[in-house]
């Protein structure tokens, strides 16, 4: 059976890569030409919907680009490999994107590296369901975005990481990240409106540990940082929850949740953590 167009291109590329070169061509030229052929093969595999083979071909292209000293082109080839692998092989996609990041950071392109790290975070989260690894990647991307003064994008990554840390019951880490985002958001009139939600999330994390002392102390600090917060719906809601937990009063807790939800619809994350808090009240010895 005759090889397909993509397979024929792979054979031609491998022959070029392994050739000794000619009198009038340099090693770099050889690798450049082989890289071009691997790229053509990869795109031909994509047309045939053979995504694993396409990813492998893009990786071969990237290796040739590196050997030829073309780091930018190599990084792009690994990125293309990652996109091809993502269809069915998320672990290979992460490996390819990791190679992209390695090259990008070598040349100081941290903004692009952060973009790729964010892609890795979403693969961990959506395709592999490893929340811990997703947290690590979101935080790493956030740090790189911060270094490049892309603070709004950094904050989005830190907030995503905080949500996931809370899902894992890593409440102190989640609180730290929410407060970091809130503190930055306070510095801009465009983002100041969102601070009350970050503080609400941080407050709920404190209450999930049944630590009302820390929760009250944090509430007081938030009110010092923004004197309007205690009068907001979020501030009043947290105060009601603290009082209900201190009293071990599940009915008061439930009433506060229902009242808040009537006006500001609770999202899935808040609903989940409120259930954890409620279960904590029920499990607390001596409370009824």
C-alpha positions in Angstrom: 0.0 0.0 0.0 1.4 3.3 -1.0 2.1 5.8 1.8 -0.3 8.7 2.2 0.8 12.3 1.3 1.5 13.0 5.0 3.6 9.8 5.4 5.5 10.5 2.2 6.4 14.0 3.5 7.5 12.5 6.8 9.9 10.1 5.0 11.2 13.0 2.9 11.7 15.2 6.0 13.5 12.4 7.9 15.8 11.9 4.8 16.6 15.6 4.7 17.2 15.8 8.5 19.6 12.9 8.4 21.4 13.9 5.2 25.0 15.1 5.3 24.1 18.3 3.5 25.7 19.5 0.3 28.6 21.6 -0.8 26.5 24.7 -0.9 24.2 24.2 2.1 24.9 24.6 5.8 23.7 22.4 8.7 21.2 25.2 9.6 19.8 25.1 6.0 19.4 21.4 6.2 17.4 21.6 9.4 15.3 24.5 8.1 14.3 22.5 5.0 13.6 19.4 7.1 11.5 21.5 9.5 9.5 22.9 6.6 8.8 19.3 5.4 7.8 18.1 8.8 5.4 21.1 9.1 3.8 20.2 5.7 3.4 16.6 6.9 1.8 17.7 10.1 -0.7 19.8 8.3 -1.4 16.9 5.9 -2.1 14.7 8.9 -4.5 17.3 10.3 -6.4 17.2 7.1 -6.7 13.5 7.5 -7.8 14.0 11.1 -4.8 12.0 12.4 -4.1 14.3 15.3 -1.6 12.2 17.2 0.5 11.9 14.0 0.1 15.6 13.4 1.4 16.4 16.9 4.3 14.0 16.4 5.2 15.7 13.1 5.0 19.2 14.7 7.4 18.0 17.5 9.8 16.7 14.8 9.6 20.1 13.2 10.3 21.8 16.5 13.4 19.7 17.1 14.7 20.7 13.7 14.0 24.4 14.3 15.9 24.1 17.6 18.9 22.4 15.9 18.8 25.2 13.3 18.8 27.9 16.0 15.3 29.1 15.3 13.9 29.2 18.8 10.8 31.3 18.0 9.8 28.9 15.2 10.5 25.9 17.5 8.3 27.4 20.2 5.5 27.9 17.6 5.9 24.3 16.3 5.6 22.9 19.8 2.5 25.0 20.4 1.0 23.6 17.2 1.8 20.1 18.5 0.0 20.9 21.7 -3.1 22.0 19.8 -3.1 18.8 17.8 -2.5 16.5 20.8 -5.2 18.2 22.8 -7.9 16.5 20.7 -7.2 13.1 22.2 -3.9 13.1 24.1 -4.0 15.9 26.8 -0.9 14.5 28.5 1.1 14.9 25.3 -0.4 18.3 24.8 0.9 19.4 28.3 4.4 18.1 27.4 4.5 19.9 24.1 3.3 23.2 25.7 5.9 22.7 28.4 8.5 22.7 25.6 7.0 25.9 24.2 7.2 27.5 27.6 10.9 26.4 28.0 11.8 28.2 24.8 9.7 31.3 25.4 11.2 31.8 28.9 14.7 31.4 27.5 14.2 34.5 25.3 12.3 36.4 27.9 8.8 36.2 26.4 7.0 35.7 29.7 3.7 37.1 28.5 3.4 34.4 25.8 4.7 31.8 28.3 1.9 32.8 30.6 -0.6 32.3 27.8 0.7 28.8 27.3 0.8 28.0 31.0 -2.9 29.1 31.2 -3.7 26.7 28.5 -2.0 24.0 30.5 -4.1 24.9 33.5 -7.3 24.5 31.5 -6.1 21.1 30.2 -5.4 19.9 33.7 -8.8 21.1 34.8 -11.0 20.2 31.9 -9.4 17.2 30.3 -7.5 15.5 33.1 -9.5 16.6 36.1 -6.3 17.2 38.2 -7.4 20.3 40.3 -4.1 20.5 42.2 -2.0 20.7 39.0 -4.5 23.2 37.6 -3.9 25.4 40.6 -0.2 25.3 40.2 -0.4 26.3 36.5 -2.9 29.1 37.1 -0.7 30.6 39.8 2.4 30.3 37.7 0.6 32.0 34.8 -0.6 34.7 37.2 2.9 35.4 38.4 4.2 35.7 34.8 1.4 38.0 33.8 2.1 40.2 36.9 5.8 40.5 35.8 4.6 41.7 32.4 2.2 44.3 33.9 -0.8 42.4 32.6 -2.4 42.6 36.1 -6.0 42.1 35.0 -5.2 38.8 33.4 -3.0 37.9 36.3 -5.9 38.5 38.7 -8.2 36.3 36.7 -5.7 33.5 37.0 -5.2 34.0 40.7 -9.0 34.1 41.2 -9.4 30.8 39.3 -6.6 29.3 41.4 -8.3 30.5 44.6 -11.6 29.0 43.6 -9.9 25.6 43.0 -7.9 25.8 46.2 -11.2 26.2 48.0 -12.7 23.2 46.2 -9.7 21.2 47.6 -10.3 22.7 51.1 -7.1 24.6 50.9 -8.8 27.6 52.6 -5.8 29.6 53.9 -4.2 29.6 50.4 -7.5 30.6 48.8 -8.0 33.4 51.3 -4.5 34.7 50.5 -5.1 34.7 46.8 -8.6 36.4 47.0 -7.1 39.1 49.2 -4.2 39.6 46.8 -6.7 40.2 44.0 -8.9 42.4 46.1 -6.0 44.6 47.2 -5.0 45.2 43.7 -8.6 45.8 42.6 -8.9 48.5 45.2 -6.3 50.6 43.4 -8.5 51.2 40.3 -11.9 52.8 39.9 -12.6 50.3 37.1 -12.0 47.2 39.3 -13.0 48.5 42.7 -16.6 47.3 42.3 -15.4 43.7 42.2 -13.6 43.8 45.6 -16.7 43.0 47.6 -17.1 39.7 45.8 -13.5 38.7 46.4 -13.8 39.6 50.1 -17.1 37.6 50.3 -15.3 34.6 48.8 -12.4 35.0 51.3 -14.9 35.4 54.2 -16.7 32.2 53.2 -13.4 30.3 53.1 -12.6 31.5 56.7 -16.1 30.3 57.8 -15.6 26.9 56.1 -12.9 26.2 58.7 -15.4 27.2 61.4 -12.9 29.9 62.5 -15.2 32.8 63.4 -12.4 34.6 65.2 -10.4 34.8 62.0 -13.5 35.6 60.0 -14.4 38.5 62.2 -10.8 39.8 62.3 -10.7 39.7 58.5 -14.1 41.4 58.2 -12.9 44.3 60.4 -9.8 44.6 58.2 -11.8 44.7 55.0 -14.0 47.4 56.6 -10.8 49.4 57.4 -9.5 49.1 53.8 -12.9 50.1 52.4 -15.3 51.8 54.8 -18.3 51.1 52.5 -17.9 47.3 52.7 -19.7 46.7 56.0 -22.8 48.3 54.5 -22.8 46.3 51.3 -25.0 43.3 50.8 -21.9 41.1 50.9 -20.6 42.6 54.1 -23.9 42.3 55.9 -24.3 38.7 54.6 -20.9 37.7 56.0 -21.8 39.4 59.4 -25.1 37.4 59.5 -23.3 34.2 58.8 -20.7 34.8 61.5 -23.4 35.5 64.1 -25.3 32.4 63.1 -22.3 30.1 63.3 -21.2 31.6 66.7 -24.7 30.8 67.9 -24.8 27.4 66.3 -28.1 28.4 64.8 -28.7 26.6 61.5 -32.1 28.2 61.0 -30.6 31.7 61.1 -27.8 30.5 58.8 -30.3 29.2 56.3 -32.4 32.3 56.5 -29.4 34.5 55.8 -28.5 32.4 52.7 -32.1 32.4 51.4 -32.4 36.2 51.9 -29.1 36.9 50.1 -30.0 34.5 47.2 -33.3 36.3 46.6 -31.4 39.5 45.5 -28.0 38.2 44.4 -28.2 34.8 42.9 -25.6 32.4 44.4 -23.3 30.7 41.9 -22.3 27.1 42.1 -19.1 27.8 43.9 -20.7 29.8 46.7 -23.5 27.3 47.0 -21.0 24.5 47.4 -18.9 26.3 50.1 -22.0 27.4 52.0 -23.1 23.7 52.1 -19.6 22.9 53.6 -20.1 25.6 56.2 -23.6 24.4 57.1 -22.4 20.8 57.5 -19.6 22.2 59.7 -22.2 23.8 62.0 -24.1 20.5 62.2 -21.0 18.5 63.0 -19.7 20.9 65.7 -20.0 19.2 69.1 -22.4 20.9 71.5 -24.3 22.8 68.8 -27.9 22.1 67.9 
